[in-house]
Amino acid sequence: MYVGDRFAQHPDRAAFIMASSGETVSHAELEARTNRLTHLLRDQGLRRLDHYAIFMENNNRYLECNGAGERAGLYYTCINSYLTAEELAYIVDNSESQLLITSLAKLPIAHAALALCPRVKRCLVVDGGAAVRALDDPRCVDFAEAVAAYPDTPIADESLGAAMLYSSGTTGRPKGILRPLPETPPSLPLPLFAFLNELWQCSEGMRYLSPAPLYHSAPQANVALAIRNGGTVVIMEHFDPEHYLALIEQYRITHTQLVPTMFSRMLKLPADVRARYDRSSLQIAVHAAAPCPAQIKEQMIAWWGPIIHEYYGATEAMGFTACNSAEWLAHRGTVGKVLMGELHVLDDAMQPAPKGQPGELWFKTANPFVYFNDPERTQATRSADGLMTTVGDVGYRDADGFLYLTDRSTFMIISGGVNIYPQECENLLITHPQVADAAVFGVPNEDLGEEVKAVVQPMPGVVADEAFAQLLIAFCAEHLATMKCPRTVDFTDALPRLPTGKLYKQPLRNQYWQGHGRSRIV
């Protein structure tokens, strides 16, 4: 995020506070830290439009790691901190990152990944210290020691940089979302961020509570905008519902952004705990990233009042819809009206679907992007004339123009606000010598919205029991991040496949959603 000359207005105001420790870093200090890292990146040979990657948990160095890229005209890729070494290596290498920033907590995974990342010239390790020296790897250095030698003033050739985040596709391989970067000063953000600043009602001196991982696109953007507005960000290392409420009171929080799972967990607190903390400072609570059950949202509005705002938009940001509390109550279940982009709801023949009838959602893209070094996958999301883009969501508009999501044309799972693409797990399970075929999809989970389920066709002679199910779960955990692994495994004699060989998962999945009062939604 850009600090720039704004810090001079309130140099001693806290830029961010770590929720667990209370460690506070001022705007002036964040500016100095960001400048030092920017000089280091230049010294490592990174020039405008080059790439580097960040792989670590929420910590006291994360914001400057983003900010340096934004000041130096670089693309920085923030990577899910729960990935395995193999998954991490793919993204680091695919993004053409020349430098990796990680932490002591993630060092074992990061160091294992480096063996598969020949482009990486240097790995900076936050709190690395003796652990880095023990590696005896010339590419790995302690972060603080490395940046200490550089000046805390801006580099001479500042220009606007941006995040290049990864979003998985139906094939399971992540893809980098690359936006064109104009050669402008970092004080002039991309138009998308001016829109988000208004959408999230950011304001001068705001106090923003961030309960989510900083590698996620929306929390990352909201934190950056709070800093640009001269505000203070309170960063939770991990979400805890009561601690979250206590932080609102302690720091007089004005703005926050959550996912529905967080709503659910707070609502499950005892009534006396929920009533214990003063929330009167809170002005704006934004949510997105996953479907919010109508009953949960109704309870949250009743508890917090009409300060809850919802929006819908993919990481690709081709378009956005949004609604406030009053609009949602009048159109229960909606994700709002279109505020950015031109939305088209189309049937299978690419013709407009009637009002109230579901179809695939296509946008005339408001924010140009391509999938990095992947023209085929970029083209796969475009209409034949190249004017519209889709990520496979299905929904409909009512007579008043409010959008409702009903399903996805792909089988992406959204669990606790995290996107999980089951094809990757299916492909892995089928490699197991005792598995003939496998299907992976989302099934209901009261807390997370969905959880990962695998249905497996064993090889002849294999005993399909709980021991085998646990063996397969452990097999997945050896190769995939925990969130991508099935929580449970069921067995079947044969999986339904179309004559083309395509797995027909819909009837399988429907069995698990029966009796839940709705079809599976996103």
C-alpha positions in Angstrom: 0.0 0.0 0.0 1.1 3.5 -0.7 2.0 5.7 2.3 3.8 8.5 0.4 3.6 12.1 1.6 0.3 11.4 3.5 2.3 10.2 6.5 3.6 13.7 7.0 0.1 14.9 8.0 0.0 12.5 10.9 3.4 10.9 11.2 2.8 9.5 14.7 -0.6 8.1 14.0 -0.7 4.3 14.1 -0.6 2.8 10.6 -1.2 -0.7 11.9 -1.5 -2.5 15.2 -1.0 -6.3 15.6 -4.0 -7.5 17.5 -2.4 -10.2 19.6 0.7 -8.3 20.7 -0.4 -4.7 20.5 2.7 -3.9 18.5 2.1 -0.5 16.8 3.8 0.9 13.8 3.3 4.5 12.9 2.7 6.0 9.4 6.2 7.5 9.5 7.8 4.1 10.4 5.8 2.2 7.7 6.9 4.8 5.1 10.5 4.3 6.2 10.2 0.5 6.2 8.6 0.5 2.8 11.3 2.7 1.3 14.1 0.5 2.6 12.6 -2.6 1.0 12.0 -0.8 -2.3 15.7 0.1 -2.4 16.5 -3.5 -1.8 14.3 -4.7 -4.6 15.9 -2.3 -7.0 19.4 -3.5 -5.8 18.3 -7.1 -6.5 17.7 -6.1 -10.1 13.9 -5.8 -10.1 12.7 -3.2 -12.5 9.3 -1.9 -13.4 6.8 -4.8 -14.3 9.1 -7.5 -12.7 7.6 -9.9 -10.2 8.2 -11.1 -6.7 6.2 -13.3 -4.2 5.1 -13.2 -0.6 4.4 -16.3 1.4 3.7 -15.8 5.1 1.1 -15.6 7.8 -0.3 -12.2 9.0 2.6 -10.5 10.7 4.2 -7.1 11.3 6.1 -7.0 8.0 3.4 -8.0 5.6 2.2 -4.4 4.8 5.6 -3.1 3.8 6.2 -6.1 1.6 3.0 -5.2 -0.4 3.8 -1.5 -0.2 7.3 -1.8 -1.7 5.9 -3.3 -4.9 3.3 -0.6 -5.1 6.0 2.0 -4.9 8.4 0.4 -7.4 6.1 -0.5 -10.3 6.3 -4.2 -9.6 3.8 -7.0 -9.6 3.7 -8.8 -6.2 2.0 -12.1 -5.7 0.6 -12.8 -2.2 0.3 -16.6 -1.8 -2.0 -18.6 0.4 0.1 -19.3 3.5 -1.4 -22.8 3.9 -0.1 -24.3 0.7 2.3 -27.1 0.5 5.9 -26.7 -0.9 4.8 -28.2 -4.2 1.8 -25.9 -4.6 3.9 -22.9 -3.5 6.7 -23.7 -6.0 4.2 -23.8 -8.8 2.9 -20.3 -8.1 6.3 -18.8 -7.4 7.8 -20.2 -10.6 4.7 -19.6 -12.8 4.6 -15.9 -11.7 8.2 -15.5 -12.7 9.1 -14.2 -9.3 12.7 -13.2 -8.9 12.5 -12.8 -5.1 10.5 -14.6 -2.4 9.6 -13.1 1.0 8.6 -15.6 3.7 8.7 -15.9 7.5 10.4 -18.1 10.1 7.1 -20.0 10.6 6.8 -20.8 6.9 10.6 -21.3 6.2 10.6 -25.1 6.1 7.9 -25.1 3.3 9.4 -22.1 1.5 12.9 -23.6 1.5 11.7 -26.9 0.1 9.9 -24.9 -2.6 13.0 -23.0 -3.5 14.6 -26.1 -5.0 11.9 -25.9 -7.7 12.2 -22.2 -8.3 15.3 -21.4 -10.3 14.3 -17.8 -11.1 14.4 -16.8 -7.4 17.6 -15.0 -6.7 17.0 -14.1 -3.0 14.7 -15.3 -0.2 14.1 -12.8 2.6 12.9 -14.5 5.9 11.1 -12.4 8.5 12.5 -13.2 11.9 14.9 -15.7 10.2 17.9 -15.1 12.4 19.8 -18.2 13.4 17.4 -20.5 11.5 18.4 -18.8 8.2 22.1 -19.1 9.0 21.7 -22.8 9.9 20.4 -23.4 6.4 23.7 -22.4 4.8 21.8 -21.4 1.7 23.2 -18.2 0.1 19.8 -17.3 -1.4 18.2 -17.1 2.1 18.8 -14.0 4.4 17.2 -12.5 7.4 14.7 -9.9 6.4 15.6 -7.2 9.0 19.3 -7.6 8.4 18.9 -7.4 4.6 16.8 -4.1 4.6 18.8 -2.4 7.4 21.5 -1.2 5.0 19.2 0.7 2.7 18.0 4.4 3.0 14.5 5.2 4.3 13.8 7.7 1.5 11.9 7.0 -1.7 13.6 5.5 -4.7 14.2 8.0 -7.6 12.1 6.1 -10.1 8.9 5.4 -8.2 5.9 4.2 -10.2 2.6 2.4 -9.5 2.8 -1.3 -8.9 0.0 -3.8 -8.2 -0.8 -7.3 -6.8 -1.0 -10.2 -9.2 -3.0 -12.7 -7.3 -3.8 -16.2 -8.3 -7.3 -17.7 -8.8 -7.7 -21.4 -9.6 -9.6 -22.6 -12.6 -11.7 -25.7 -13.3 -8.5 -27.6 -14.2 -7.3 -27.0 -10.6 -4.1 -25.2 -11.6 -4.0 -21.6 -10.2 -3.8 -18.8 -12.7 -2.3 -15.3 -12.2 -4.7 -12.3 -12.7 -2.6 -9.7 -14.5 -3.9 -6.1 -14.9 -2.1 -3.6 -17.2 -0.1 -1.1 -15.2 0.0 2.5 -16.5 3.3 4.3 -16.0 2.0 6.6 -13.4 3.2 7.7 -9.9 2.1 5.4 -7.0 0.0 8.3 -5.6 -2.5 7.6 -8.5 -4.2 4.2 -7.9 -5.8 2.1 -10.5 -9.5 3.1 -11.2 -10.6 -0.2 -9.6 -9.3 1.0 -6.2 -11.0 4.4 -6.5 -14.2 2.4 -7.1 -13.5 0.2 -4.1 -12.7 3.2 -1.9 -16.3 4.4 -2.6 -17.9 1.0 -2.4 -16.5 0.3 1.0 -17.1 3.9 2.2 -13.5 4.4 3.2 -12.8 7.7 4.9 -10.0 9.9 6.3 -8.6 8.6 9.5 -10.7 5.4 9.5 -10.0 2.7 11.9 -10.2 -0.7 10.1 -10.3 -4.1 11.7 -8.9 -6.8 9.4 -9.8 -10.4 10.6 -8.8 -12.2 7.5 -5.6 -13.5 5.9 -3.7 -10.7 4.2 -3.1 -12.8 1.1 -6.8 -12.6 0.2 -7.6 -10.0 -2.4 -10.4 -8.1 -0.6 -8.8 -7.8 2.8 -5.5 -6.8 1.1 -7.3 -4.1 -0.9 -9.3 -2.8 2.1 -6.2 -2.6 4.3 -4.3 -0.7 1.5 -7.2 1.8 1.1 -7.3 2.4 4.9 -3.6 3.3 4.8 -4.0 5.5 1.8 -6.8 7.3 3.8 -4.4 8.0 6.6 -6.2 5.5 8.8 -5.2 2.8 11.3 -5.5 -0.9 10.6 -5.8 -3.5 13.4 -4.5 -6.8 12.0 -5.8 -10.1 13.6 -3.3 -12.9 13.3 -6.1 -15.4 13.5 -9.9 -14.8 13.8 -11.5 -15.4 17.2 -15.1 -14.2 17.5 -14.9 -12.8 21.0 -11.5 -11.3 20.5 -12.9 -9.6 17.3 -15.7 -8.0 19.3 -13.2 -6.9 22.0 -11.0 -5.2 19.4 -13.9 -3.2 18.1 -14.4 -1.8 21.6 -10.7 -1.4 22.4 -9.7 0.5 19.2 -13.1 2.2 18.5 -13.2 0.5 15.1 -15.2 2.3 12.3 -14.8 -0.1 9.4 -14.4 -3.9 8.9 -14.8 -6.6 6.3 -15.7 -10.2 7.0 -16.9 -13.5 5.5 -20.2 -15.1 6.5 -18.5 -17.8 8.6 -17.3 -15.1 10.9 -20.9 -13.9 11.3 -21.9 -17.5 12.1 -19.2 -17.9 14.8 -20.0 -14.7 16.5 -23.7 -15.5 16.6 -22.9 -18.7 18.3 -21.3 -16.9 21.3 -23.3 -16.8 24.5 -25.8 -13.9 24.6 -23.9 -12.3 27.5 -20.6 -12.4 25.6 -22.2 -10.9 22.5 -23.6 -8.1 24.7 -20.4 -7.4 26.6 -18.6 -5.3 24.1 -19.3 -1.8 22.9 -19.8 -1.6 19.1 -21.1 1.9 18.8 -18.1 3.1 16.9 -18.7 0.7 14.0 -20.0 2.4 10.9 -19.5 0.0 8.0 -19.3 -3.8 8.1 -18.8 -5.3 4.6 -19.1 -8.9 3.6 -18.5 -11.0 0.5 -16.4 -14.0 -0.7 -19.0 -16.6 0.1 -22.8 -17.0 0.3 -24.4 -15.8 3.5 -27.4 -17.8 4.6 -30.4 -15.5 4.8 -31.1 -16.5 8.4 -27.5 -15.5 9.4 -27.7 -12.2 7.7 -31.1 -11.4 9.2 -29.7 -12.1 12.7 -26.6 -9.9 12.0 -28.7 -7.0 10.8 -31.0 -7.3 13.9 -27.9 -7.4 16.1 -25.7 -4.8 14.5 -28.3 -2.6 12.8 -28.3 -1.4 9.2 -24.5 -1.1 8.8 -24.0 -4.3 6.9 -23.1 -4.0 3.3 -22.7 -6.9 0.8 -21.0 -7.0 -2.6 -20.3 -9.6 -5.3 -17.3 -9.6 -7.5 -14.6 -12.1 -8.5 -10.9 -11.5 -8.0 -10.8 -10.8 -11.7 -13.0 -7.7 -10.9 -14.7 -7.7 -14.3 -17.8 -6.3 -12.5 -19.4 -5.6 -9.2 -22.8 -5.6 -7.6 -23.7 -4.4 -4.1 -26.5 -3.7 -1.7 -26.9 -2.1 1.7 -29.0 -3.6 4.6 -32.2 -1.9 3.6 -31.9 -3.1 0.0 -31.2 -6.7 1.2 -34.1 -6.8 3.5 -36.4 -5.6 0.7 -34.8 -8.2 -1.7 -33.9 -11.1 0.7 -31.1 -13.1 -0.7 -29.8 -10.6 -3.2 -26.2 -9.7 -3.8 -27.3 -6.3 -5.0 -27.5 -4.2 -8.2 -24.7 -3.7 -10.7 -22.4 -0.8 -9.8 -19.5 -1.5 -12.1 -19.4 -3.4 -15.4 -22.2 -4.3 -17.7 -24.0 -7.5 -16.6 -25.6 -10.0 -19.0 -27.4 -13.1 -17.8 -27.2 -15.5 -20.7 -28.6 -19.0 -21.4 -26.7 -21.9 -22.9 -27.2 -20.4 -26.4 -25.6 -17.1 -25.2 -29.0 -15.4 -25.5 -30.5 -13.2 -22.7 -32.3 -15.1 -20.1 -35.8 -13.8 -19.1 -36.1 -11.9 -15.8 -36.2 -14.3 -12.9 -34.7 -17.1 -15.0 -31.1 -18.2 -14.1 -28.3 -18.1 -16.6 -24.6 -17.7 -16.7 -23.3 -14.3 -15.7 -21.2 -12.4 -18.2 -19.7 -8.9 -17.8 -18.5 -6.4 -20.3 -15.4 -6.1 -18.4 -14.9 -2.9 -16.5 -11.3 -3.7 -15.5 -9.1 -5.3 -18.2 -7.1 -8.4 -17.2 -5.5 -11.5 -18.6 -4.3 -14.7 -17.1 -0.6 -14.4 -16.8 1.2 -16.2 -19.7 -1.9 -18.2 -20.4 -3.7 -17.0 -23.5 -5.7 -20.2 -23.8 -7.3 -19.9 -20.4 -7.8 -16.2 -20.9 -9.7 -16.9 -24.1 -11.8 -19.6 -22.4 -13.4 -17.0 -20.2 -14.2 -14.6 -23.1 -17.3 -14.5 -25.3 -16.8 -15.2 -29.0 -16.6 -11.5 -29.9 -14.1 -11.0 -27.0 -16.3 -8.3 -25.4 -17.5 -10.2 -22.3 -16.0 -12.3 -19.5 -17.3 -14.9 -17.1 -16.0 -16.9 -14.2 -18.9 -19.4 -14.5 -21.3 -18.0 -11.9 -25.0 -18.6 -12.5 -27.8 -16.3 -11.3 -30.8 -14.2 -12.2 -32.2 -10.7 -11.9 -35.5 -9.8 -10.4 -37.9 -7.2 -11.8 -36.1 -4.4 -9.9 -32.7 -5.4 -11.3 -31.3 -7.1 -8.2 -29.0 -10.0 -8.8 -29.3 -13.4 -7.0 -26.7 -16.2 -7.3 -28.0 -19.7 -7.7 -25.1 -21.9 -8.6 -21.8 -22.1 -10.5 -21.2 -23.7 -13.8 -18.0 -25.1 -12.3 -17.9 -27.0 -9.1 -15.9 -24.6 -7.0 -16.3 -25.1 -3.3 -16.5 -22.1 -1.0 -15.6 -23.1 2.6 -15.4 -20.4 5.2 -14.9 -17.8 2.4 -12.0 -19.7 0.8 -12.3 -20.9 -2.8 -11.5 -24.6 -3.3 -11.3 -26.2 -6.7 -12.0 -29.9 -6.5 -10.5 -31.0 -9.8 -7.0 -30.8 -8.3 -8.0 -33.3 -5.5 -9.8 -35.5 -8.0 -6.8 -35.7 -10.2 -4.6 -36.6 -7.2 -7.0 -39.3 -5.8 -7.2 -41.1 -9.2 -3.4 -41.5 -9.1 -3.7 -43.7 -5.9 -3.2 -47.4 -6.9 -6.3 -48.5 -5.0 -8.6 -45.9 -6.6 -10.5 -46.6 -9.8 -12.3 -43.3 -10.0 -13.1 -40.3 -7.8 -15.4 -37.3 -7.6 -14.9 -34.3 -5.2 -17.4 -31.6 -4.5 -18.8 -29.5 -1.7 -21.4 -30.7 0.8 -23.2 -28.7 3.5 -21.4 -27.6 6.6 -23.3 -25.5 9.1 -20.3 -23.5 10.2 -18.2 -23.2 7.0 -21.0 -23.2 4.4 -19.5 -26.1 2.6 -16.9 -28.8 3.2 -14.9 -31.0 0.8 -16.4 -34.5 0.2 -14.9 -37.2 -1.9 -16.8 -40.1 -3.4 -14.4 -42.9 -4.5 -14.8 -46.0 -6.7 -12.2 -48.5 -5.3 -10.3 -50.9 -7.4 -11.6 -54.5 -7.4 -10.8 -56.3 -4.2 -10.2 -53.2 -2.1 -12.1 -53.1 1.1 -14.1 -49.9 1.2 -14.1 -49.2 4.9 -13.3 -46.3 7.3 -9.6 -47.3 7.4 -9.4 -47.0 3.7 -11.2 -43.6 3.8 -8.6 -42.3 6.4 -5.8 -43.6 4.3 -7.0 -41.6 1.3 -7.5 -38.5 3.4 -3.9 -38.8 4.6 -2.7 -39.4 1.1 -4.3 -36.1 0.0 -2.8 -34.3 2.9 0.7 -35.4 1.8 0.3 -33.4 -1.5 -2.3 -30.7 -0.9 -3.1 -28.0 1.6 -5.4 -29.2 4.3 -8.3 -27.0 3.1 -8.3 -28.8 -0.2 -8.5 -32.3 1.3 -11.7 -34.2 1.8 -13.0 -34.2 5.4 -14.9 -37.4 4.6 -14.8 -40.1 1.9 -17.8 -42.2 0.8 -17.6 -45.1 -1.6 -19.6 -46.3 -4.6 -19.5 -49.2 -7.1 -19.3 -46.8 -10.1 -19.2 -43.1 -10.7 -21.5 -41.6 -13.4 -19.7 -40.5 -16.5 -21.1 -39.1 -19.8 -20.3 -40.9 -23.1 -17.6 -38.3 -23.6 -15.9 -39.5 -20.4 -16.8 -36.3 -18.5 -17.6 -37.0 -14.9 -21.3 -36.1 -14.2 -21.2 -34.9 -10.6 -24.5 -33.2 -10.3 -26.6 -36.2 -9.2 -23.9 -37.2 -6.7 -23.8 -33.8 -5.2 -27.5 -33.4 -5.1 -27.9 -36.3 -2.8 -26.0 -34.4 -0.1 -28.0 -31.2 -0.5 -31.4 -32.8 -0.3 -33.3 -31.6 2.8 -31.4 -28.4 3.2 -34.2 -26.2 2.0 -32.3 -25.0 -1.1 -30.2 -26.1 -3.9 -26.4 -25.7 -3.5 -25.7 -22.0 -4.1 -22.6 -19.8 -4.4 
